[in-house]
Amino acid sequence: MIFSKLLSRSFTALVLIIFAAIPAFAQSLSGESQVLANQLAEHLALNHKISEVPENIRVQFEQNPLQLPAEKNDRMLRNFDKAYDSDLLLNDFKSTLAEKITGQYQPEISEWLNSESTQVITDKRQEFYTLQGKRKRVITMYELDQNPPSAERTDLIASLTDTMSVTESTVESSVIILRSILQAVSQLSERQTFTNPQIDGIANNFRSQINEQVNQELTNQSTVLFHNMKSDTLTEYI
């Protein structure tokens, strides 16, 4: 139950962060809304990315660091898997997003999603997660190791990451999921419980610890993802 309650908050927050990052989406419902929500999900490659944050958090609790009884830890992980099922998350995201895309801004959103630069980046993101794309990553990382990007290119990639608020949405989703686990542990454990102030403190420390790391990881990923893409295309997209 705890996971389910936190789930909608997590991805509502994620949707609102993305909207804030894209001015055309800031104030913009109809049958067209769901189509545009599906397009945006495809553009962001959410069918691949949406499980990354829950999986990263789950791994940290597989070894039972809070020393729950084995049966209770297994139950918590099973409940976690149900609540953060990738199909459920994707549908929740798209439904929430469709509620936000409304009226007069739909043509502008549609134009942006169908622009050449956005389409090029959509294709790049989708390819990134294919088998061929995974093979290309290895080659690209070797090339970047031999020939690091220029300072100008690095600044452009950093600007892209900042514009899309990717770090913020990833960190905040991670924090919300961590909170749900700590609250679940408090219900399952007779020895280990957390008060709300304690959870707040742990969440704040976790946020500060991972923020820089997440930003660097996402910047590195974008550097590989957009390797050999023309800077003009990225600038137009931003």
Residue frames as a rotation matrix with the C-alpha (Angstrom) as fourth column:
MET 1
0.564 0.826 0.000 0.00
0.826 -0.564 0.000 0.00
0.000 0.000 -1.000 0.00
ILE 2
0.382 -0.499 -0.778 2.79
0.195 -0.779 0.596 2.43
-0.903 -0.379 -0.200 0.90
PHE 3
-0.661 -0.694 0.284 4.46
0.394 0.001 0.919 1.87
-0.638 0.720 0.273 -2.47
SER 4
-0.200 0.671 0.714 1.22
0.970 0.031 0.243 2.43
0.140 0.741 -0.657 -4.35
LYS 5
0.735 0.491 -0.467 0.55
0.591 -0.802 0.087 5.75
-0.332 -0.340 -0.880 -2.58
LEU 6
0.123 -0.789 -0.602 4.04
-0.005 -0.607 0.794 7.04
-0.992 -0.094 -0.079 -3.28
LEU 7
-0.362 -0.295 0.884 3.97
0.776 0.431 0.461 5.81
-0.517 0.853 0.073 -6.88
SER 8
0.435 0.614 0.658 1.54
0.880 -0.445 -0.166 8.38
0.191 0.652 -0.734 -8.22
ARG 9
0.879 -0.167 -0.447 3.28
0.063 -0.888 0.456 11.18
-0.473 -0.429 -0.770 -6.35
SER 10
-0.057 -0.990 0.132 6.61
0.278 0.111 0.954 10.16
-0.959 0.091 0.269 -7.80
PHE 11
-0.532 -0.196 0.824 5.56
0.816 0.140 0.560 10.26
-0.225 0.971 0.085 -11.40
THR 12
0.708 0.684 0.177 3.26
0.701 -0.711 -0.055 13.24
0.089 0.163 -0.983 -11.03
ALA 13
0.594 -0.586 -0.552 6.29
0.001 -0.685 0.728 15.07
-0.805 -0.433 -0.406 -9.72
LEU 14
-0.404 -0.787 0.466 8.33
0.469 0.259 0.844 13.80
-0.785 0.559 0.265 -12.64
VAL 15
0.060 0.530 0.846 5.72
0.993 -0.118 0.003 15.01
0.101 0.840 -0.533 -15.13
LEU 16
0.913 0.354 -0.203 5.56
0.386 -0.910 0.150 18.46
-0.132 -0.215 -0.968 -13.54
ILE 17
0.198 -0.925 -0.323 9.34
0.069 -0.316 0.946 18.78
-0.978 -0.209 0.002 -13.57
ILE 18
-0.497 -0.357 0.791 9.45
0.763 0.253 0.595 17.93
-0.413 0.899 0.147 -17.27
PHE 19
0.455 0.741 0.493 6.69
0.870 -0.487 -0.070 20.45
0.188 0.461 -0.867 -17.97
ALA 20
0.811 -0.179 -0.557 8.57
0.149 -0.858 0.492 23.15
-0.566 -0.482 -0.669 -16.13
ALA 21
-0.178 -0.981 0.070 11.64
0.240 0.026 0.970 22.39
-0.954 0.190 0.231 -18.25
ILE 22
-0.708 0.001 0.706 9.80
0.706 0.035 0.707 22.83
-0.024 0.999 -0.026 -21.57
PRO 23
-0.850 0.332 -0.409 8.12
-0.147 -0.895 -0.421 26.24
-0.505 -0.298 0.810 -21.78
ALA 24
-0.670 0.620 -0.408 5.68
-0.577 -0.089 0.812 25.19
0.467 0.779 0.418 -24.49
PHE 25
-0.361 0.512 -0.779 4.23
0.381 0.844 0.378 22.62
0.851 -0.161 -0.500 -22.11
ALA 26
-0.966 -0.245 -0.085 3.89
0.156 -0.289 -0.944 24.85
0.206 -0.926 0.318 -19.09
GLN 27
-0.648 0.762 0.006 0.20
-0.539 -0.452 -0.710 25.76
-0.538 -0.463 0.704 -19.45
SER 28
-0.554 0.433 -0.711 -1.22
-0.764 0.076 0.641 23.41
0.331 0.898 0.289 -21.81
LEU 29
-0.597 0.035 0.801 -6.86
-0.140 0.979 -0.148 18.29
-0.790 -0.200 -0.580 -22.39
SER 30
0.360 0.690 -0.628 -8.69
-0.879 0.026 -0.476 16.43
-0.312 0.723 0.616 -25.45
GLY 31
0.943 0.019 0.334 -8.32
0.070 0.965 -0.254 13.28
-0.327 0.263 0.908 -27.55
GLU 32
0.667 -0.737 0.108 -5.19
-0.081 -0.216 -0.973 14.85
0.741 0.640 -0.204 -28.94
SER 33
0.468 -0.484 0.740 -3.70
-0.879 -0.341 0.333 14.93
0.091 -0.806 -0.585 -25.44
GLN 34
0.656 -0.188 0.731 -3.13
-0.199 0.891 0.408 11.19
-0.728 -0.413 0.547 -25.25
VAL 35
0.864 -0.353 0.360 -1.53
0.471 0.311 -0.826 11.14
0.180 0.883 0.434 -28.71
LEU 36
0.504 -0.687 0.523 0.89
-0.378 -0.720 -0.582 13.87
0.777 0.096 -0.623 -27.69
ALA 37
0.505 -0.293 0.812 1.58
-0.813 0.155 0.562 12.17
-0.291 -0.944 -0.159 -24.35
ASN 38
0.815 -0.190 0.547 2.45
0.262 0.963 -0.057 8.96
-0.516 0.190 0.835 -26.22
GLN 39
0.748 -0.547 0.375 4.71
0.299 -0.227 -0.927 10.90
0.592 0.806 -0.006 -28.56
LEU 40
0.445 -0.589 0.674 6.53
-0.764 -0.643 -0.058 12.55
0.468 -0.489 -0.736 -25.68
ALA 41
0.642 -0.178 0.746 6.99
-0.455 0.694 0.557 9.20
-0.617 -0.697 0.365 -23.94
GLU 42
0.820 -0.351 0.452 8.51
0.562 0.646 -0.517 7.85
-0.110 0.678 0.727 -27.15
HIS 43
0.662 -0.575 0.480 10.71
-0.109 -0.708 -0.698 10.92
0.741 0.410 -0.531 -27.53
LEU 44
0.318 -0.518 0.794 12.10
-0.939 -0.289 0.188 10.43
0.132 -0.805 -0.579 -24.01
ALA 45
-0.256 -0.356 -0.899 12.48
-0.363 0.897 -0.252 6.65
0.896 0.262 -0.358 -24.57
LEU 46
-0.175 0.235 0.956 10.51
-0.981 -0.126 -0.149 6.12
0.085 -0.964 0.252 -21.38
ASN 47
0.841 0.466 -0.275 9.69
-0.459 0.883 0.094 2.52
0.287 0.048 0.957 -22.29
HIS 48
0.300 -0.824 -0.480 13.39
0.416 0.566 -0.712 1.90
0.858 0.015 0.513 -21.62
LYS 49
-0.519 -0.697 0.496 14.29
-0.036 -0.561 -0.827 4.57
0.854 -0.447 0.266 -19.07
ILE 50
0.170 0.706 0.688 11.34
-0.644 -0.449 0.620 4.51
0.746 -0.548 0.378 -16.71
SER 51
0.905 0.155 -0.396 12.51
0.133 0.781 0.610 1.41
0.404 -0.605 0.686 -14.84
GLU 52
0.063 -0.998 0.004 16.07
0.289 0.015 -0.957 2.66
0.955 0.062 0.289 -14.31
VAL 53
-0.308 -0.186 0.933 15.49
-0.683 -0.639 -0.353 4.63
0.662 -0.746 0.070 -11.10
PRO 54
0.660 0.576 0.483 13.43
-0.749 0.456 0.480 1.93
0.056 -0.679 0.732 -9.32
GLU 55
0.818 -0.391 -0.422 15.96
0.246 0.901 -0.357 -0.73
0.520 0.188 0.833 -10.34
ASN 56
-0.163 -0.938 0.307 18.86
0.017 -0.313 -0.950 1.31
0.986 -0.150 0.067 -8.98
ILE 57
-0.114 0.201 0.973 17.08
-0.935 -0.352 -0.037 1.77
0.336 -0.914 0.228 -5.64
ARG 58
0.842 0.538 -0.035 15.95
-0.504 0.809 0.304 -1.87
0.192 -0.239 0.952 -5.48
VAL 59
0.397 -0.773 -0.495 19.49
0.168 0.592 -0.788 -3.20
0.902 0.230 0.365 -5.88
GLN 60
-0.429 -0.629 0.648 20.54
-0.462 -0.463 -0.756 -1.37
0.776 -0.624 -0.092 -2.74
PHE 61
-0.060 0.507 0.860 17.95
-0.992 0.069 -0.109 -3.24
-0.115 -0.859 0.498 -0.65
GLU 62
0.531 0.244 -0.811 18.39
-0.493 0.868 -0.062 -6.73
0.689 0.433 0.582 -2.12
GLN 63
-0.326 -0.762 -0.559 21.11
0.162 0.538 -0.827 -7.48
0.931 -0.360 -0.052 0.44
ASN 64
0.572 0.713 -0.405 18.77
0.524 0.062 0.850 -6.46
0.631 -0.698 -0.338 3.27
PRO 65
-0.421 -0.845 0.329 20.95
0.277 -0.466 -0.841 -3.63
0.864 -0.263 0.430 4.70
LEU 66
-0.209 0.421 0.883 18.29
-0.785 -0.611 0.106 -2.78
0.584 -0.670 0.458 7.31
GLN 67
-0.935 -0.337 -0.113 18.34
-0.228 0.812 -0.537 -6.38
0.273 -0.476 -0.836 8.57
LEU 68
0.039 0.988 0.149 14.68
-0.999 0.033 0.043 -7.17
0.037 -0.150 0.988 8.24
PRO 69
-0.061 0.053 0.997 13.69
-0.232 0.970 -0.066 -10.79
-0.971 -0.236 -0.047 8.83
ALA 70
-0.890 -0.447 0.093 14.36
-0.020 0.243 0.970 -12.56
-0.456 0.861 -0.226 5.51
GLU 71
-0.403 0.809 0.428 10.68
0.902 0.430 0.035 -13.30
-0.156 0.400 -0.903 4.85
LYS 72
0.485 0.612 -0.624 9.69
0.529 -0.774 -0.347 -9.68
-0.696 -0.162 -0.700 5.42
ASN 73
-0.276 -0.648 -0.709 12.48
-0.322 -0.633 0.704 -8.35
-0.906 0.423 -0.033 3.23
ASP 74
-0.909 -0.002 0.417 11.41
0.349 0.543 0.763 -10.72
-0.228 0.839 -0.493 0.45
ARG 75
0.040 0.997 0.060 7.82
0.955 -0.021 -0.296 -9.56
-0.294 0.069 -0.953 0.87
MET 76
0.306 0.017 -0.952 8.88
0.086 -0.996 0.010 -5.93
-0.948 -0.085 -0.306 0.67
LEU 77
-0.701 -0.643 -0.308 10.82
-0.280 -0.150 0.948 -6.57
-0.656 0.751 -0.075 -2.53
ARG 78
-0.667 0.542 0.512 7.84
0.737 0.581 0.344 -8.42
-0.111 0.607 -0.787 -4.06
ASN 79
0.390 0.835 -0.388 5.55
0.758 -0.530 -0.380 -5.52
-0.523 -0.146 -0.840 -3.20
PHE 80
-0.070 -0.536 -0.842 8.13
-0.181 -0.823 0.539 -3.11
-0.981 0.189 -0.039 -4.59
ASP 81
-0.911 -0.322 0.256 8.21
0.147 0.327 0.933 -5.02
-0.385 0.888 -0.251 -7.89
LYS 82
-0.190 0.926 0.325 4.42
0.976 0.213 -0.036 -4.86
-0.103 0.311 -0.945 -8.17
ALA 83
0.512 0.444 -0.735 4.21
0.494 -0.853 -0.171 -1.16
-0.703 -0.276 -0.656 -7.36
TYR 84
0.134 -0.566 -0.814 7.08
-0.529 -0.735 0.424 -0.12
-0.838 0.374 -0.398 -9.61
ASP 85
0.089 0.026 0.996 6.28
0.666 0.742 -0.079 -2.40
-0.741 0.670 0.049 -12.53
SER 86
-0.794 -0.558 -0.241 7.59
0.234 -0.645 0.727 -0.65
-0.561 0.521 0.643 -15.65
ASP 87
-0.627 0.638 0.448 4.32
0.586 0.007 0.811 -0.98
0.514 0.770 -0.378 -17.61
LEU 88
0.348 0.753 -0.558 2.38
0.936 -0.251 0.245 0.45
0.044 -0.608 -0.793 -14.67
LEU 89
-0.133 -0.498 -0.857 4.82
0.512 -0.775 0.371 3.33
-0.849 -0.389 0.358 -14.37
LEU 90
-0.939 -0.267 0.217 4.69
0.309 -0.375 0.874 4.11
-0.152 0.888 0.434 -18.07
ASN 91
-0.249 0.932 0.262 0.88
0.752 0.015 0.659 4.08
0.611 0.361 -0.705 -18.17
ASP 92
0.372 0.343 -0.863 0.74
0.872 -0.448 0.198 6.24
-0.318 -0.826 -0.465 -15.03
PHE 93
-0.521 -0.674 -0.524 3.17
0.391 -0.734 0.554 8.72
-0.759 0.083 0.646 -16.54
LYS 94
-0.908 0.154 0.391 1.31
0.351 -0.232 0.907 8.99
0.230 0.960 0.157 -19.84
SER 95
0.060 0.992 -0.112 -2.09
0.891 -0.003 0.453 9.33
0.449 -0.127 -0.884 -18.14
THR 96
0.256 -0.041 -0.966 -0.83
0.718 -0.660 0.219 12.10
-0.647 -0.750 -0.140 -15.88
LEU 97
-0.753 -0.630 -0.191 0.89
0.306 -0.592 0.746 13.81
-0.583 0.503 0.638 -18.78
ALA 98
-0.609 0.588 0.532 -2.24
0.660 0.004 0.751 13.68
0.439 0.809 -0.391 -20.96
GLU 99
0.375 0.779 -0.503 -4.13
0.927 -0.320 0.196 15.57
-0.009 -0.540 -0.842 -18.23
LYS 100
0.052 -0.468 -0.882 -1.59
0.428 -0.787 0.443 18.37
-0.902 -0.401 0.160 -18.48
ILE 101
-0.913 -0.392 0.110 -1.50
0.243 -0.309 0.920 18.77
-0.327 0.867 0.377 -22.27
THR 102
-0.028 1.000 -0.001 -4.56
0.774 0.021 -0.633 20.82
-0.633 -0.018 -0.774 -23.06
GLY 103
0.632 0.700 -0.334 -6.17
0.445 -0.680 -0.583 23.27
-0.635 0.220 -0.741 -25.42
GLN 104
0.966 -0.060 -0.251 -4.41
-0.213 -0.735 -0.643 26.11
-0.146 0.675 -0.723 -27.18
TYR 105
0.183 -0.983 0.019 -0.89
-0.846 -0.148 0.512 24.81
-0.500 -0.110 -0.859 -26.59
GLN 106
0.452 0.042 0.891 -1.45
0.106 0.989 -0.100 21.48
-0.886 0.140 0.443 -28.34
PRO 107
0.976 -0.107 0.190 -0.46
0.187 -0.039 -0.982 22.79
0.113 0.993 -0.018 -31.81
GLU 108
0.511 -0.833 0.211 2.77
-0.806 -0.550 -0.220 24.21
0.299 -0.058 -0.952 -30.39
ILE 109
0.136 -0.416 0.899 3.58
-0.631 0.663 0.403 20.98
-0.764 -0.622 -0.173 -28.58
SER 110
0.715 0.226 0.662 2.81
0.285 0.770 -0.571 18.96
-0.638 0.597 0.486 -31.70
GLU 111
0.916 -0.401 -0.001 5.01
-0.198 -0.452 -0.870 21.22
0.348 0.797 -0.494 -33.82
TRP 112
0.234 -0.869 0.437 7.90
-0.970 -0.179 0.164 20.85
-0.064 -0.462 -0.884 -31.38
LEU 113
0.195 -0.118 0.974 7.56
-0.319 0.931 0.176 17.04
-0.927 -0.345 0.144 -31.21
ASN 114
0.701 0.168 0.693 7.47
0.520 0.544 -0.658 16.81
-0.488 0.822 0.294 -35.00
SER 115
0.758 -0.513 -0.403 10.30
-0.615 -0.769 -0.177 19.25
-0.219 0.382 -0.898 -35.67
GLU 116
0.644 -0.548 -0.533 13.37
-0.212 0.542 -0.813 17.87
0.735 0.637 0.233 -37.42
SER 117
-0.361 -0.864 0.352 15.72
-0.619 -0.061 -0.783 18.31
0.698 -0.501 -0.513 -34.46
THR 118
-0.062 0.421 0.905 13.28
-0.936 0.290 -0.200 16.64
-0.347 -0.859 0.376 -32.04
GLN 119
0.891 0.419 -0.176 12.73
-0.454 0.797 -0.399 13.74
-0.027 0.435 0.900 -34.44
VAL 120
0.254 -0.888 -0.384 16.49
-0.337 0.291 -0.895 13.23
0.906 0.357 -0.225 -34.85
ILE 121
-0.566 -0.477 0.673 16.92
-0.765 0.000 -0.644 13.10
0.307 -0.879 -0.365 -31.09
THR 122
0.390 0.775 0.497 13.92
-0.845 0.516 -0.142 10.77
-0.366 -0.364 0.856 -30.70
ASP 123
0.840 -0.109 -0.531 15.52
-0.280 0.752 -0.597 8.34
0.465 0.650 0.601 -33.17
LYS 124
-0.182 -0.982 0.042 18.86
-0.458 0.047 -0.888 8.60
0.870 -0.180 -0.458 -31.38
ARG 125
-0.349 0.096 0.932 17.30
-0.932 0.072 -0.356 7.84
-0.101 -0.993 0.064 -27.99
GLN 126
0.719 0.674 0.170 15.35
-0.640 0.737 -0.218 4.85
-0.273 0.048 0.961 -29.33
GLU 127
0.627 -0.553 -0.549 18.43
-0.220 0.550 -0.805 3.44
0.747 0.626 0.224 -31.07
PHE 128
-0.156 -0.764 0.626 20.50
-0.840 -0.231 -0.491 3.89
0.520 -0.603 -0.606 -27.91
TYR 129
-0.098 0.222 0.970 18.65
-0.846 0.494 -0.198 1.03
-0.524 -0.840 0.139 -26.20
THR 130
0.864 0.329 -0.382 18.68
-0.493 0.710 -0.503 -1.43
0.105 0.623 0.775 -29.12
LEU 131
0.733 -0.625 0.268 21.25
0.454 0.743 0.492 -4.22
-0.506 -0.239 0.829 -29.38
GLN 132
0.311 -0.613 0.726 23.03
0.821 -0.212 -0.531 -2.31
0.479 0.761 0.438 -32.12
GLY 133
0.612 -0.007 0.791 22.90
-0.188 -0.973 0.136 0.82
0.768 -0.232 -0.597 -30.01
LYS 134
0.926 -0.280 0.255 24.48
-0.204 0.198 0.959 -0.96
-0.319 -0.939 0.127 -27.05
ARG 135
0.458 -0.789 0.410 27.30
0.857 0.515 0.034 -2.12
-0.238 0.336 0.911 -29.30
LYS 136
0.348 -0.281 0.894 27.78
0.485 -0.762 -0.429 1.42
0.802 0.583 -0.129 -30.56
ARG 137
0.950 0.041 0.308 28.09
-0.228 -0.583 0.780 2.64
0.212 -0.811 -0.545 -26.98
VAL 138
0.665 -0.742 0.088 31.23
0.457 0.497 0.737 0.55
-0.590 -0.450 0.670 -26.46
ILE 139
0.067 -0.630 0.774 32.82
0.980 -0.106 -0.171 1.96
0.189 0.770 0.610 -29.61
THR 140
0.527 0.223 0.820 31.77
0.224 -0.967 0.118 5.50
0.820 0.121 -0.560 -28.77
MET 141
0.985 -0.168 0.034 33.17
-0.072 -0.226 0.971 5.32
-0.155 -0.960 -0.235 -25.24
TYR 142
0.303 -0.921 0.245 36.49
0.810 0.384 0.442 4.15
-0.501 0.064 0.863 -26.68
GLU 143
0.067 -0.231 0.971 36.50
0.814 -0.549 -0.187 7.01
0.577 0.803 0.151 -29.20
LEU 144
0.778 0.291 0.557 35.70
-0.037 -0.864 0.502 9.54
0.628 -0.411 -0.661 -26.47
ASP 145
0.828 -0.548 -0.123 38.46
0.281 0.215 0.935 8.13
-0.486 -0.809 0.332 -24.30
GLN 146
-0.022 -0.860 0.509 40.93
0.964 0.116 0.238 8.62
-0.264 0.496 0.827 -27.15
ASN 147
-0.742 -0.144 0.655 39.51
0.426 -0.855 0.295 12.00
0.518 0.498 0.695 -28.24
PRO 148
-0.434 0.589 -0.682 37.65
0.771 -0.149 -0.619 13.76
-0.467 -0.794 -0.390 -25.41
PRO 149
0.397 0.668 0.629 35.03
0.878 -0.477 -0.047 16.31
0.269 0.571 -0.776 -26.46
SER 150
-0.513 -0.559 0.651 35.96
0.408 -0.826 -0.389 19.97
0.756 0.066 0.652 -26.62
ALA 151
-0.878 0.164 -0.451 35.07
0.362 -0.390 -0.847 22.37
-0.315 -0.906 0.283 -23.84
GLU 152
-0.699 0.642 -0.316 32.44
-0.712 -0.663 0.230 23.92
-0.062 0.386 0.921 -26.13
ARG 153
-0.311 0.571 -0.760 30.84
-0.287 0.706 0.648 20.52
0.906 0.419 -0.056 -26.77
THR 154
-0.666 0.000 -0.746 30.93
0.638 0.518 -0.569 19.66
0.387 -0.855 -0.345 -23.07
ASP 155
-0.898 0.339 -0.279 29.18
-0.104 -0.782 -0.614 22.94
-0.427 -0.523 0.738 -22.24
LEU 156
-0.510 0.731 -0.452 26.53
-0.770 -0.154 0.620 22.24
0.384 0.665 0.641 -24.88
ILE 157
-0.338 0.345 -0.876 25.80
0.218 0.934 0.284 18.77
0.916 -0.095 -0.391 -23.43
ALA 158
-0.808 0.000 -0.590 25.65
0.588 -0.070 -0.806 20.24
-0.042 -0.998 0.057 -19.92
SER 159
-0.823 0.526 -0.213 23.23
-0.523 -0.849 -0.076 22.90
-0.221 0.049 0.974 -21.15
LEU 160
-0.354 0.689 -0.632 21.01
-0.464 0.458 0.758 20.21
0.812 0.562 0.158 -22.66
THR 161
-0.481 0.106 -0.870 20.97
0.617 0.746 -0.250 18.28
0.623 -0.657 -0.424 -19.39
ASP 162
-0.900 0.108 -0.423 20.13
0.272 -0.619 -0.737 21.44
-0.341 -0.778 0.527 -17.43
THR 163
-0.741 0.629 -0.235 17.39
-0.654 -0.599 0.462 22.53
0.150 0.496 0.855 -19.84
MET 164
-0.146 0.688 -0.711 15.56
-0.256 0.668 0.699 19.21
0.956 0.284 0.078 -19.58
SER 165
0.047 0.107 0.993 15.98
-0.983 -0.169 0.065 19.12
0.175 -0.980 0.097 -15.75
VAL 166
0.353 0.066 -0.933 16.99
-0.258 0.966 -0.029 15.46
0.899 0.251 0.358 -16.11
THR 167
-0.679 -0.684 -0.268 19.12
0.106 0.269 -0.957 15.47
0.727 -0.678 -0.110 -12.98
GLU 168
-0.711 0.449 0.542 16.38
-0.703 -0.480 -0.524 17.03
0.025 -0.754 0.657 -10.86
SER 169
0.324 0.916 -0.236 13.68
-0.897 0.377 0.231 14.59
0.301 0.137 0.944 -12.02
THR 170
0.157 -0.356 -0.921 15.98
-0.025 0.931 -0.364 11.57
0.987 0.080 0.137 -11.53
VAL 171
-0.848 -0.528 0.040 17.09
-0.015 -0.050 -0.999 12.65
0.530 -0.848 0.035 -8.05
GLU 172
-0.523 0.701 0.486 13.58
-0.851 -0.400 -0.340 13.54
-0.044 -0.591 0.805 -6.84
SER 173
0.452 0.653 -0.607 12.12
-0.664 0.701 0.260 10.27
0.596 0.286 0.751 -8.15
SER 174
-0.211 -0.638 -0.740 14.90
0.162 0.724 -0.670 8.40
0.964 -0.262 -0.049 -6.33
VAL 175
-0.912 -0.131 0.389 14.18
-0.315 -0.383 -0.868 10.27
0.263 -0.914 0.308 -3.10
ILE 176
-0.050 0.981 0.186 10.44
-0.993 -0.068 0.094 9.55
0.105 -0.180 0.978 -3.28
ILE 177
0.447 0.159 -0.880 11.08
-0.287 0.958 0.027 5.84
0.847 0.240 0.474 -3.87
LEU 178
-0.616 -0.723 -0.314 13.54
0.147 0.286 -0.947 5.74
0.774 -0.629 -0.070 -0.97
ARG 179
-0.668 0.443 0.598 10.91
-0.740 -0.481 -0.470 7.32
0.080 -0.756 0.649 1.27
SER 180
0.374 0.877 -0.300 8.40
-0.831 0.461 0.312 4.63
0.412 0.133 0.901 0.29
ILE 181
0.099 -0.431 -0.897 10.89
0.109 0.901 -0.420 1.91
0.989 -0.057 0.136 1.24
LEU 182
-0.869 -0.475 0.138 11.68
-0.050 -0.193 -0.980 3.46
0.492 -0.859 0.144 4.62
GLN 183
-0.320 0.839 0.439 7.98
-0.947 -0.298 -0.122 3.80
0.028 -0.455 0.890 5.41
ALA 184
0.504 0.469 -0.725 7.40
-0.512 0.839 0.187 0.18
0.696 0.276 0.663 4.36
VAL 185
-0.370 -0.734 -0.569 10.28
0.170 0.549 -0.818 -0.95
0.913 -0.400 -0.078 6.58
SER 186
-0.818 0.088 0.569 8.72
-0.537 -0.472 -0.700 0.87
0.207 -0.877 0.433 9.53
GLN 187
0.213 0.974 0.082 5.55
-0.972 0.202 0.120 -1.13
0.101 -0.105 0.989 9.01
LEU 188
0.590 0.013 -0.807 7.30
-0.283 0.940 -0.192 -4.48
0.756 0.342 0.559 8.51
SER 189
-0.296 -0.858 -0.420 10.01
0.231 0.362 -0.903 -4.34
0.927 -0.365 0.091 11.16
GLU 190
0.766 0.506 -0.395 9.51
0.468 -0.019 0.883 -4.65
0.440 -0.862 -0.252 14.91
ARG 191
0.262 -0.774 -0.576 13.05
0.860 -0.084 0.503 -3.44
-0.438 -0.627 0.644 15.57
GLN 192
-0.778 -0.627 0.044 13.73
0.550 -0.645 0.531 -0.89
-0.304 0.437 0.846 12.83
THR 193
0.381 0.905 0.188 11.28
0.915 -0.339 -0.217 1.99
-0.133 0.255 -0.958 12.57
PHE 194
-0.746 -0.600 0.289 11.66
0.650 -0.751 0.118 5.52
0.147 0.276 0.950 11.24
THR 195
0.029 0.713 -0.700 9.83
0.573 -0.586 -0.573 8.63
-0.819 -0.385 -0.426 12.38
ASN 196
0.794 0.333 0.509 8.84
0.608 -0.408 -0.681 11.23
-0.019 0.850 -0.527 9.79
PRO 197
0.815 -0.555 -0.168 11.67
-0.522 -0.828 0.205 13.58
-0.252 -0.079 -0.964 10.86
GLN 198
0.002 -0.840 0.542 14.15
-0.189 0.532 0.825 10.70
-0.982 -0.104 -0.157 10.56
ILE 199
0.248 0.166 0.954 12.88
0.820 0.488 -0.298 9.87
-0.515 0.857 -0.015 7.08
ASP 200
0.992 0.111 0.055 13.17
0.124 -0.871 -0.476 13.54
-0.005 0.479 -0.878 6.13
GLY 201
0.492 -0.870 -0.030 16.76
-0.622 -0.375 0.687 13.60
-0.609 -0.319 -0.726 7.34
ILE 202
-0.127 -0.509 0.852 17.72
0.260 0.811 0.524 10.41
-0.957 0.288 0.029 5.52
ALA 203
0.549 0.432 0.715 16.01
0.788 0.017 -0.616 11.63
-0.279 0.902 -0.331 2.34
ASN 204
0.968 -0.198 -0.157 17.77
-0.223 -0.961 -0.165 15.00
-0.118 0.194 -0.974 2.46
ASN 205
0.135 -0.968 0.212 21.16
-0.510 0.116 0.853 13.38
-0.850 -0.223 -0.478 3.03
PHE 206
-0.006 -0.053 0.999 20.49
0.600 0.798 0.046 10.92
-0.800 0.600 0.027 0.20
ARG 207
0.874 0.398 0.278 19.52
0.463 -0.510 -0.725 13.79
-0.147 0.763 -0.630 -2.11
SER 208
0.750 -0.625 -0.218 22.70
-0.597 -0.781 0.183 15.74
-0.285 -0.007 -0.959 -1.41
GLN 209
-0.021 -0.796 0.605 24.87
-0.265 0.588 0.764 12.62
-0.964 -0.144 -0.223 -1.77
ILE 210
-0.075 0.028 0.997 23.54
0.704 0.710 0.033 11.52
-0.706 0.704 -0.073 -5.15
ASN 211
0.754 0.513 -0.410 22.88
0.108 -0.712 -0.693 14.86
-0.648 0.479 -0.592 -6.85
GLU 212
0.195 -0.771 -0.606 26.39
-0.827 -0.462 0.320 15.43
-0.527 0.439 -0.728 -8.21
GLN 213
-0.644 -0.439 0.626 26.84
-0.146 0.874 0.463 11.73
-0.751 0.206 -0.627 -9.02
VAL 214
0.160 0.801 0.576 23.56
0.632 0.366 -0.683 11.57
-0.759 0.473 -0.448 -10.95
ASN 215
0.761 0.109 -0.640 24.36
-0.282 -0.832 -0.477 14.76
-0.585 0.543 -0.602 -12.83
GLN 216
-0.219 -0.935 -0.278 27.75
-0.795 0.006 0.606 13.41
-0.565 0.354 -0.745 -13.88
GLU 217
-0.577 0.048 0.815 26.31
0.228 0.968 0.105 10.04
-0.784 0.246 -0.569 -14.93
LEU 218
0.481 0.848 0.224 23.58
0.529 -0.077 -0.845 11.69
-0.699 0.525 -0.485 -17.01
THR 219
0.562 -0.378 -0.735 26.06
-0.621 -0.780 -0.075 14.08
-0.545 0.499 -0.674 -18.61
ASN 220
-0.563 -0.803 0.193 28.32
-0.514 0.524 0.679 11.15
-0.647 0.283 -0.708 -19.50
GLN 221
-0.254 0.563 0.786 25.36
0.552 0.752 -0.361 9.26
-0.794 0.342 -0.502 -20.93
SER 222
0.770 0.569 -0.288 24.30
0.143 -0.594 -0.792 12.25
-0.621 0.569 -0.539 -23.03
THR 223
0.086 -0.834 -0.544 27.87
-0.772 -0.401 0.492 12.69
-0.629 0.378 -0.679 -24.27
VAL 224
-0.784 -0.320 0.532 27.78
-0.013 0.865 0.501 9.11
-0.620 0.386 -0.683 -25.58
LEU 225
0.046 0.923 0.382 24.18
0.604 0.279 -0.746 9.33
-0.795 0.265 -0.545 -26.78
PHE 226
0.881 0.390 -0.269 24.73
0.094 -0.700 -0.708 12.46
-0.464 0.599 -0.653 -28.86
HIS 227
-0.141 -0.990 -0.001 28.24
0.021 -0.004 1.000 11.66
-0.990 0.141 0.021 -30.05
ASN 228
-0.830 -0.311 0.462 28.67
0.464 0.074 0.883 12.72
-0.309 0.947 0.083 -33.69
MET 229
0.302 0.925 0.232 25.35
0.949 -0.270 -0.162 14.60
-0.088 0.269 -0.959 -33.66
LYS 230
-0.260 -0.403 0.877 25.77
0.602 -0.778 -0.179 18.08
0.755 0.481 0.445 -35.09
SER 231
-0.769 -0.098 -0.632 26.01
0.596 -0.468 -0.653 20.82
-0.232 -0.878 0.418 -32.51
ASP 232
-0.879 0.477 -0.003 23.57
-0.428 -0.786 0.445 22.90
0.210 0.393 0.895 -34.58
THR 233
-0.213 0.823 -0.526 20.92
0.044 0.546 0.837 20.18
0.976 0.155 -0.153 -34.14
LEU 234
-0.243 0.059 -0.968 21.42
0.927 0.309 -0.213 20.12
0.287 -0.949 -0.129 -30.37
THR 235
-0.942 -0.138 -0.306 21.39
0.231 -0.927 -0.294 23.91
-0.243 -0.347 0.906 -30.17
GLU 236
-0.649 0.761 -0.028 18.14
-0.454 -0.358 0.816 24.08
0.611 0.542 0.578 -32.16
TYR 237
-0.100 0.600 -0.794 16.62
0.463 0.734 0.497 21.42
0.881 -0.318 -0.351 -29.88
ILE 238
-0.540 -0.186 -0.821 17.56
0.839 -0.196 -0.508 23.32
-0.067 -0.963 0.262 -26.74
